[in-house]
Structures are given as structure tokens and as C-alpha cells.
Amino acid sequence: MAKIAVLDQSTIDKIAAGEVVERPASVVKELLENAIDAKASAVTVEIKDGGTTLIRVTDNGCGIEKDEVRLAFCRHATSKIQTADDLMTVSSLGFRGEALSSIAAVSQVEFITKTSDTLVGVRYCIEGGVEKSFEEVGVPEGTTFLVRNLFYNTPVRKKFLKSNQTEGAYVADMVQKIAMSHPEVSIRLILNNQNKIHTSGNHNIKDMIYALYGREIAANLLPVEYTQDPVVQVNGFAGKPVIARGNRNLENYYINGRYIKSSLIFKAIEDAYKPYMMQHMYPFVVLQITADPTFLDVNVHPTKMDVRFGNGDVIYRAVYEALNQALAGKELIPNVEISGKGNAKESPKKLPIIRQSEVQKTVSENLKEKIEKPEGKLTEKTVAGTEELWEDLVSQAAGQKMAPVAGVKDTPKAKKTETAMPEPFEKHRQQEQPVCQEIKETSERYGEQQNLFEQKLLSKPARSEHRLIGQLFDTYWLIEYRDQLYIIDQHAAHEKVLYERTMKSLKSREYTSQQISPPMILTLTPQEQVLLEENKTQLEQIGFEIEPFGDTEYAVYAVPDNLFSIAKKELLLEMIGGLSQDLVLEKVASMSCKAAVKGKHKMSPQEADMLIDELLELENPYACPHGRPTIISMSKYELEKKFKRIL
């Protein structure tokens, strides 16, 4: 048997580094979070070759004192906490004291920093955990961290990295996630000498969403505001189902400013969207969750991506209710574009440079002239005209290339040590603020005025203006309302009506039983028998009568009357096989949907009218229980473009 021995310090450092530094994106995350903790208002991240050959992170934060620089690279050295008790209330992004030590253990590091109260800064070089140089240099206030040749001394780790392009994408995604959580910080990403991300730091999350995700997503957002005093607050934006994607990449959520991953929050988000979305589709959300730090354990893993909740039920309920309130009562009818652009992924167009004076003039003169009529009256035509102008202005103002600012430049070929740093972006931010504020105020005023003319299709006031055109393919009903054509899927709509009607009756205990003669005999597996016995009382409360019939067989003597027509053996076995304490009502309600009128069924106009009337009474009439849309719309404008009436 091999002898037990204590590992040498170099091996210990490399093992520890393996927990914190998985890939270049891990390094960027740690350094970017340190910059934010240092109260930086502007941070520049530059990478080359996916971050394997160079990562440079520059900030204008408070810097580190000269006599603390070496200490910062020791394991478990940190300024964020002092004792174990501080872990219960930690609010900074970094606190474990492992990042700098771990990064230095597997790369060649150059660290340059200066505080505001010193005349010169410090340049410190450390490779593989071994100090190489320590000297004074003249640099601006803040910190620059250069990481070269990541994993140069751990080739096995380097072998498992992906291509440079893939690693660069991981870095861009991480920068984007962190930028979303801190809209007050201007963050810039330079990838192989090209600007990929540049946020303004103007505190406006919606502006950032536009800049990072484009116009389509920014135009389909619903505000989220929820408070569950004094424990949890949830704020941000929820995307309409029309911008859903096939993966969770667009589910952005942060707790106390920290980007995390949590199966609990994933579930709360997806459960809230479940009535509005098809299976295997995932929503766009940006949620800032503020919670009492004493209810959180952020010290679960060295990467600080995992959080353990002391009150998981409270967090789940807060996120669920916040999204449920944001989505409920909104008209979520997807608009179908037939111009050939609808399915293409829309991204912000590259626009010419727009100077501050030009934006101010456009906003203050053109937009105000459109919105504020001399006689003080606002017409629907005015708003329609303003909308086009507004979209053009926002596209330019939010997606513009800003004019170069003195002192802010790329330095890809800085001499030898590559110590050159961009000056702070503060002047640049100050120039942007008046423009952003005026755009924001004008946007709010325009939005309030536009709301005067908003009228939902499925509302009682709008009902009198519906013009039922007819049935298409014995499946779809066509309705004209103002300048929109609405198409209703009769099966999905009827399915939704039956589902809501059944759920309402089950929850209010308004149901009756229908006897089955002779009784239906079910043969159940041992697992199904256990599920049935566990849920038998609840099944009896909603109208089932099921009794043992010997060995593995059970007799069904009665079913809820609304299920009588579809109470087949296969369906009952399917229901029992999927039972759990929380899903009994859902299973029964979903079975009732099988009684819905199918496609290829010729309904009369009177029946269609009755169906629409029932849809009016529902909180969410826009998607069937499986998430398929019940209604889609097509604008008169799109049709006229297709027929070349508009070019």
C-alpha cells in the first residue's frame, strides 16, 4: 500500500485552481466580478484566441494598496469577509479569496493597480504561482489584470478546452450575463480586436436588453414588479411567449446582483409560463431577485454559481407570482408576418455614428412636434404616425455607434508589458446621460398616450366590433377587428374553454358523479396501486368511485360526469400512472380536454360566437393547455405589403 504524504504547495494550488478555473470564461467571471466589487463604473474585457493566449480586464475602480498586492494572491486572502459569521450576510460578488490565487497557479499573470491616494501604481508579475517581479509604474487609477497562456503548465486541462471560437462564445455569454445584472456599470468586450459588447451603464435594463438581444425581444417585454415584504422582491422584464426559444439560454435571473443557476428558480419561471407556452419551449426573462442574505447560502461551490435557499418555498412562490401577475390579463396573440422576414433572426442594424446634438435635436423637435399638438388634442392618426418615428429614433439612439471619446481606444500593441489602459469612461457616460433621460421621458409619455387607444380583441368593449368572416378548412375561424385579421383554432380554443371550466368546477367542488354499469375493471401494477391508494381520498372528492376487486384489480363504479363520455380504460390507466399528490386535478382536467371539438368539424356561426363569448371570460385565452396558440393575428399592413399596395 502506498504511503500517505502531504501534497506539495504547487500541486495543492493546481487542484484548487481546477475547482475555480474551468475555462477562460471562469477567469473573466472572477475578474469582472472583482472589478464590480471595486466600485468600477467602467470595465473593459479583451480576449484573444478564445481567452487562451490573452485575457485583459481593465477597470476604473478603487485599486489595491501596494502593501496588499502580494497578499491578494495568497489562498483565502480577501477583503470581503473577516469571520465565518460574515458568510451569512455577504453581499459582494467575490468573497472566498480563491480567484486570484487559482488563476495565477495556471497562467502567467501581470497585475497593475493604483489607488486614488498614491502618485504611482504597482506592477506585479506572477507565473504558475511563483513571483517574477514587483515594481512601481505610472498608471491611471484602477486595475488592469492580464492573463496569458492559460493552463500553460497544466496541458491536460488545456486539452479539454473547446475551439477558440467556442471558448470565445462562452466568454461573451458570461460577460453578457454579468452586464445584465449590473446596468449601472459600462462593460465592454473586445474579442480579437473587435468590439462585441458595449453597454452604456445608464442604469436602464430595457436599453441594455435592446443593445444585447435586439429589437424583436425588446419590443415584446412585459414589466415585472413584485414585493413580498420583507423577504423577497422581484423586478425586471418577462418576454411574451412569442419570443420563446428551444433552450434556457434566455432565462436570466440574479439574486442580490449575483448571476446564479438554480433548478428551483428555473422551475418557478417555467411553471408560471406553462399555461402560455408549448412544451419544450423556454421564455425570455430578466429578473432581479432581492432577498434577505440570511436566507441564502452562497458558499456552496467555489465558482459561486450555486445558491442554497433556506426558504426555497418563499423564493419559488415570489418568482412564480411575479411572473404570473406580469402575464395575466395581457393580450398575448402572436402576430404572423408574411413578408418573408418573420422567421429570420433579427439583430440590430449597423447604423452610422449619431452625435449627441443630432439625437437631441431629433428627439426634442421632431418627436415633440408629433406628440404635442398645438391644440392639445391627440388623435389616433397622430399616435400611429408617431409610432413609426419613435421606432426609428429608438433604433438609432439605442443601437448607435457613439462617437470616439478622447482617451478611450484599443491598445492591441502596447509595448512589451502591455500595461497601457483606457482612461475611465466617466466623461463618455456624462455625455450620454442627458440624451438617455430625454429619450426615456419621451418614451414614457408616448407610452401613456398610446395606451388610450389600446383595446384587446377578447374584451367586452371590443366584442361589438368583431366581424365574423367565416370558417376556413372546417378548423379555423376568421375575425376582422379594426386593422387586424384574427384566426382562431376552434379545437385549441374549445380545449382551453373546457380545461378552464373543469378546473374551476374542481377547485370549487362543483361536480357530480356518473355511474358506470357494469363497472370498469382495471388491472394495476404494484406502483400504480400505491399511487391510487395515496390519492384515493382526493379522487373520491372529485367524483370517482374506485374499489378493490381482488388481487391486482380495481373496479371503477363512477367517474366525474364531465368525463363520462371519454372514460375509457386506457385513459384511466394513463391518469393513474401519472398521479402524484400535486397533479390529480391537473390530470383530470387535461383528460376533459380530449372531449374538445376537433379540427375538420363544421361549426355554425352561432357556435363560433358562443365559443368566443366563453373565451372572453378566461384569464388566459391565448394558449391551450398544451401551450399551442388559440389565436394568431395578421395585420392589414402585412397583407397590403404582400399584395404590393405598399412598397
N, C-alpha and C positions, 0 to 999 in steps of 0.2 A: 504494500500500500504506500502511495506517495506521501511524503511528509508535509505537514501543514506549515505554511510560511506566510508571512505578511507581504503583500504585493508592494513593489517599489512605487514611488510617487508618480512617475511618468505613466505607468500602467493604470494607476488609480484615476489619474486625470483623464486619460483617454476613455476609460469605461464611463466615467461621469459625463464626459462630453457626448458620448453616444446617446445618453438619455435626453439631452437638451438640443444637440445639433444633429438633426436627421438629414438635412439638405440645406442648400443655400437659403431657401425661404425661411428656415428656422432662424438663421443668423439675422436676416433682415427683420424678422418679427421682434427679436430680442433688442436689437439696436434701435429700431424705430420706437418701440415702447419706452426704452430708456430716454430717448430724445423728448418724447411727450412728457414723461415724468420730470424732465429737467426744465419744464415750462417753456419749451420752444414754441414759437409762433410760426416757424417755417422750417421744413426739413426737406433735404434733397437726398434721394436714394439713387445711386448709379451702380449698375452691374454690367459686367461683360462676360460673354460666354456662359450665360445662364447663372452667373454668380460664382462659377468655379475658379476663374482666374482673378476676378476683382469684384469686391463689394465695397462701395464707398457710401457712408451715411454722414451727412453734414447737417448740423442744426445750429440755431442761434440761441440755444438755451443757456443755463447758468454756468455750465462748465464744472470742472473738478479742481479743487485746490491742489497745488503742486505736491504737498507732502502726503496727499491721499491717493495719488495716481497709482503707485505700486500696490498699495493696499487694495485698490479696486479690482485687481486681477487675482487676488487670493480667493480661494474657495470659501463660500459662505460669508464673504465680506459685502455688506450692504448698508445703505443709509436709510432704507425704507422702514425697517423694524429694529427694535432693540431687544425685546424679550419674546418668549413664546406666546404671551398673552396678546401681543400686538397682532398675531395672526388672526384673531377674532374680529379685528376691525380694520384690517389692511385695506387701503383704498388706492394705492399706487398699482401700476401695471406690473412692474418688476419688484421683487422683494426677497427672492430666495438667495441672491448672491452667487449664483452659479453660472450666469450667462457669460460674462467676460472671461472667467477662468476656463470655461468649456470651449469657447471659441478660440482662445489663444492656444489651447492644447492641441488643436488640429489644424492650425493655419499659421501664416506669417502676418502678424498684426502690427500696424502702425497707428498710434493713438496720439491725437493732437488736441489740446484743450487749453482754454483760457477763461478765467473768471473776470468779472467786471472790475474788481478792485486791484488787479495786478497790471503791470505795464507790459509784461511779456507772458507768453504761454509756455507749454511744455510739450515736447515731442518724445514719445516713449515707444520703443520697438521691442517686441517680444515674439519669439518664434518657437512653436512647439512647447510652450510653457516656460521657455528659457529667455531671460532678459538679454537683449543685444545692445541697447543704447538708451540713454536718458539725458536729454539736453533741453536748454531753453531756446525758444524760437519766437519770432514776431508773427502773430496771427490774430485775426479778429476774435471777438468774444464768442464763445460757443465751443462745440466739439466736432471733430472730424474723426471718423473711425474707418480705417482702410483694412480690409481683409483680403489677403492674396493667397492664391493656391490652396484653396480649401481641401482638406484631407490629404495634403501632400505627404504626410508621414503616416497615414493610415490607408494605404492603397486598397485594402479590401472594402472599406467603406465607400471609397470613391468609385469602385467598380459597380456598385449597385445604384448609382445615380442614373437618371434618365438622360435623354439627349439634352443638349444645351437649350434648344428651343422649348422643350417641355419644362425644364427647370426654370427657365425664364418666365414661363406662363404661371408656374407656382408662385414665383416671387410677385408677379403683377397681381395675382389674385389676393395674396396676403396683404400687399400694400393697399389694394382697393378696400379690403375688409376693414383694415385699421383706419383708413381715411374716413370711411363711413361712420365710424364710432366717434370721430373727433373732428367735426366740421369746423371747429374754431382754429384748426391748425392747417396752414397751407402746406400740402405734401406734393412733392414732385418725384416722378420716377423716370429715370433715363436708362434705356435699355440699348446697349450697343450704340451709344451716341445719338439715339433718337428719343425724343420726348414721347412717353406713352401715357402718363397720367400727370395732371397738374390741377390740383384743387385750389380754390380761391381762399379758403379759410375765413369765409364771411359768415359763418355760423348757420347758414341756411342749408338744411338737409335736402330739401327738394331741388335746389340748384345743383347740389352735388350729385343727386340721382340722375338729373338730366345730363350732366357732364360725363358721368361714368357709364350710364346704361342707355342713353339716347332718348329721343323724343317719344317713341312709342310707349315706353314704360312710364316716362314722366307724365304723359297725358292720361294715364289710366290708374291714378293713385287715389286712395281714399285716406283721409287723415285718421289717425288713431290717438285717442286721448282717454286714458282710464286711470282712476285713482282708487286704491283700496287702502285707505288710511288705517294706521300709519305705516303699514308694512311694505306695500308694493305700489309702484306707479309704472304705467306702460304708455309710451309715446312713440310716434313715428308715422309710418305710412304702410298701408296694405294695398297690394295691387289687385285690380279687378281680375276675375278668373280668365278673362280673355288673353292675359299676358302670361298665363301659366306655362311651365316648362316640364320636360320629362325627367328632371333631376332636381335635387335640393340646392343647387348652386346659388339660387336667388333668394334663399331663406337666410336673411341677415338679421342677427339679433345679438344684443350686447347687454351684459349685466354690470351695472355700475361702471360703464365705459369700457368694459373688458370684452374682447371678442372671444367667444367660447363655443363649444359644441356640447349640446345636451339633448339626449333622447327624450327627456321629459318635455322640453320646450318644443322640439320637433313635433311631438305628439299633440301638444296643445294647439299648435299652429294648424296642423293638418286636420285635427278633429273639428276645429272652427270652420275650416274651408270645405269640409266633407259634403255638406248639402249643396255646395255651389260648383263642385268640380268633379270631373271624371276621375275614375280610378287611375293610379299611376301617373297622375299629373300633380305638380307641386307649385305653390304660389310664390309670388314675389312679395317679400315683406322686408321692411327695415324697422326694427323695434328696439327702442332704448328702454331697458328694464332697470328701474331703480329700486333696490331692496335694502333692507336693514342688513349691514355687513355681518351682524352677529348670527344671522340665519344662513350664512354661506360658509363653505369651506373651499377656498380657492387654492389650497395647498395639497391638492390630491396628486398632482403629477408635475414633474419638473418643467414641462412645457407650459403649464398654467392654462391649458386649453380646456381642462375638465373642471367642473364645479360640482360639489356635493351640496344638496339643499337640505337644511334642517326642517324646512316646512314645504316639502315638494307639492303637497296638495294646494297650498295657498298660491304658489307660483304658477302652477298649472291653471288654476281657476282664473287668476288675474289675466294671463295671456289669452286664454280661451274667451273670456268675457270681453276683453278689449277688442279682439278681432270680430267677435260676434256682433258687438254693438256697431262697429265700423261698417260691417257688411249688411246688416239687417235694414230693410226698408229702402235700399238703394236699387235703382233700375240698372240691372246688370245684363242687358240684352246685347250680345255681340253684334257688331256691325260687319257686314260682308262687303269687302271691296272687290270689285270685278275689273279693276283697271290693270291687273297684272302685277301690282306692287304689294298686294295684301300679304302674300306668303313670304316675301323677301325680308330678310332681317334688316331692319332699318338702323342705321347708325348716323351720328351727327355728320353733316356735310362739312368738308373743309371750306372754311369761309375766309374771306380777305380780312386783313387787320382792320379793326374798328377802333378809332381813337375815342378817348373819353368824351371829348367835346361833341363828336358826331352822335354818340349814343344819347347824351343828354339832350341835344337838340331834337333828335328824332322822338324821344320819349316825351319831352316837355311840350313840344309844339304839335307834331303830327298826332300823337295819341290823345293828348288832352283835347285837341280840336275835335277829334272824332267822338270822344266820350261826353264831353261837357258842351251841350248845345247852348247857344246864347239864350234861348227862351226857357232853358231849364227843363225841357221835355226830352224824354228818352223814347225812341221808337224801336220797334223790333228790327227794322231795317238797319238802324244805326248799330245795334249790337252785332248783327250779322256781319256788317262791314268791318266792325272793329275787331271781330274775332280773327279774320284773315290777317289784318295788320298786326294784331298782337302776337300771333303765332310767328310771323316773320321776324318781329322785333326780338322775341324771346329766343328764337333760333340763333339770331346773330349775337345778342348780348350774352347769352349763357354759353354759347359754343364758340365765342370769338377767340381769335389768336390775339393776345394782348401785345401791345407794342413793347419792344425790348426796354428793359429798365437798366439804367446805369449800374454796373457792379454785379448784375446777375447774368452770368454767362457760363458756358460749358468750359471745362479745362481738361480736355482729354489728354493733353501732352504736357502736363505740369512737369517742371524739371526734376529729375531724379527721384526725389522723395514724394512727389505728387501731393505736396502739402497745400497747394492753392485751394481756397474755399470761396464759394459765392458769398457775397455780403447778404445780410438779412433782407427778407422780402418786405419789411415793415412799410417802407415808403410805397412800394407797389400796392400793398393792401390798402393803404390810406387813400390812394388814388381811386381804387375800385369802389370803396365804401359808399360815396355819395350816389354813384350810378346804381349800385345794387339796391340801395334804400329806396330810390325813386321808382325803380322797376317794381320792387316789392309792394310799395304803397299803391302804385297804379294798378298792379295785378289784383290786389285785394278789392279795390274799388270797382274794377271791371267785373270781378267775380260776383260781387254783391248785386250789381246791376243785371248781369246775365241771369242770375237766379230768378229774377222777376218773370222770365219767360220760360223757365223750365217746367215741363209738365210730363209726368210719367205716362206711358201708354196704359199701364194697368193701374189706373186711378179712376175713381168715380167721376171727377170733373171731365176727364178725357174721354170717358166711355161714350158720351153723346156724339163725339166727333169721329168715332170709328166708322169706316165704310168697309163692310164685309164684301170682298170681291168674289170669293168662291173657293172651291176646293181643288187642289192640284194633285194629280196622281192618286186620288182617293186617300190621301195621307196628310197633306199639308193644307192649312187654311191661310188665305192671303187677306191681309187687312191694310187698308190705306189710312194713315193718320198724319195729317199735315204734310211735311215733305219727306216722309219715310214710308217704305213698304215693309211691313212686318209679316213674317212667315212663322206660323205656329205648327209644330209637330203634334198632331192630335193624340198619338199614343203617349208621348212623353208628358204632354200636358195632363191627360186623363190619369196617367200613372201618378203624377205629382199630387193631383187633387185627391185620389184615393188614399195615397200614403198619408197626407196631412189629416184627412178625415179620420182614418183609422187611428193614427197616433193620438189625435185629440180625444177620441172616444175611449181609448185605452187608458190614457192618463187621468181622465175624469171619471173612470169606472162606468162609462155609459155603454154597456154591451149586454147582449143576451146570448144564450146558448141554443144551438140547433141539434136535436137528437139525430144520431145515425143508427139506422136499423137495416140490416143487422150491424153490430159493432165492427169496427175495423181492427184487425189483429196485426200487431207489429212485432217482429222478432228483432230484439235489440242485442248488441254486443255488451260485454261487461262494462265497458267505458260509457256507452250510451245509457245503460241502466243507472249508473251512478249520476250522470248528468240529469236524467229525468227525475230521480228521487230528490236531488238537491233543489230542483226548480219546480217540483210538483205543486207546492202551495201557490206559487205565483201563476202557474199555468191554470190552476183551478179558479183563481181570482179573475182571470180574463175570459173564462168561458169554456175551458177544456174539462172534460171528464175522462180520465185515464186511470185504469185499474190493472193490477197484476192479473195474468190469465194463465199462470203456471209456467215454471221453468224460466225461459228467457223471453216469454211472450207477454205482451200487454194489450189490453182491449181499449179502444177509443170509442166511448159511448156518445160523446158530444163534442162539438167544436164551436168557436165563436160564429155567430150567424153570418158575419160578413165574409167568412172563409168557407162557408158550406159548399159553394159551387166549385171550389178548387181544392177541397180537402182530399187529395189523393195520397196514397200510401207513400209514394216516392217523396213527395213534398214534405210530409210529416217526418219521415226519416231524416231528410236533409235538415229540417229545422232542429230536430232533437240532437243530431250530430254536431250542430254548431252552437248549442246552447252554452251560455255562461250566465252568471248572476246578473251581469250588466246588459246582456244582449237579448233577453227574452222578448221585450216589447219591440225592439228593432227587427228581430227575426219575424215575428208575427206580422208586423206592419209591412215588411218587404214582401211577404207572401201575398198580401192583399193586392199588391201591385200587379200580380200576374192576371188579375181579373180585368185589367185596363183594356180599353178598346184598342185594337191593333191597327197597324197600317193596312192599307188596301180595304178599309171599311168605309163605305159611303155614308157619311153623316149628313143629316139635314142641316140647313142654315140655323134652324131653331135649336138643334142640339149643340151646334158650334157656339151659338150665343150663350147658351146655358153654361157651357164649359168655360168660356171667357169670364162670365159672371163669377163662377166659382174661383177662378184664378185670382180675381180681384181681392178675394178675402184672405189670400195666403200671405204670410210674411215673406217667403222666398218663392215666388212662382217661376223663377228663371231657369231652374235646373231640375231634372227628375231625380229620384232617389239615388240613381247611379251616377249622377253628375253630368249627364248629357243635357245640352241646352233645350229648353222647351220652345224658345222663341229666338229668332235671329232677325236682323233688320238690314235694309239696304236703302241707301239714300237716293233721293231724286237726282242729286248732283252726280253720283256714280253712274246711274243709268244714262244720264244725258252725256256724260263723257264717253260711255261705250257706244252710243249712237252718234257720236261726233257732233252733237249740238254744242258742246263746249270743247274747245281745243286747248 
